[in-house]
């Protein structure tokens, strides 16, 4: 029977722990499925006031808009996954939810925002908006990410981008994935679920990865202003408020949001260097142990 030295055994445990640690850092630093296990999310009740277990401190969801908080609720009807989702009802006035994600990730490093959504019926002229950025909502506010789902007889995805280079940045132009603009992405079907994932490089203010249901849409983003995000002056280091908002003029529209996550992206070069160092050290100790035996 071949014996393994205590030193090699300890090293193996160390390497395994390192690998687990690296794998863990790739997971979302904040994620929620709006389930009861994530906090006091209760089907049929407003999301306002709910403190998610995944958030540090006492940050809780707040109601946003001029309507009623009863129009931004947790639902178990048609949940995208699990038992519950966030439901935004379009009732003729802007309604939504916002939460402070300061401290959720390191916003000086590359990070990914991902969420799933379902448009239960046509969104009409006033779509569903999503924004991560300033604590003030609107297209003139500094933001990492801003886009919307709408409009017409079927839903389409739009992402705002900068249309200038250098200096002041305007609110951006919309990039559509409805087939007419991108040429390859069909209109989003109502009552079908989609997952949008966008990776942002905050240093260069650009998108570095973008997928819709796992299919890359990055080339379409890079085709306009090199994929620059609508970063509007100043520093966004602490501008980390998430807004999920329904539009203001189309009644009868409904959208479900689920599986929201935001995570830092480990640099491949850094991970490779650490792993290579660990394997080199393991090989060195193995040679020493072999000689000793």
PyMOL commands that set and color helices and strands:
alter all, ss='L'
color gray80, all
select helices_A, chain A and resi 6-25+36-38+69-71+218-222+225-227+268-292
alter helices_A, ss='H'
color red, helices_A
select strands_A, chain A and resi 30-32+62-65+72-75+85-90+95-100+111-119+128-133+143-150+156-161+173-176+193-201+206-212+215-216+241-246+253-264
alter strands_A, ss='S'
color yellow, strands_A
deselect
rebuild
show_as cartoon
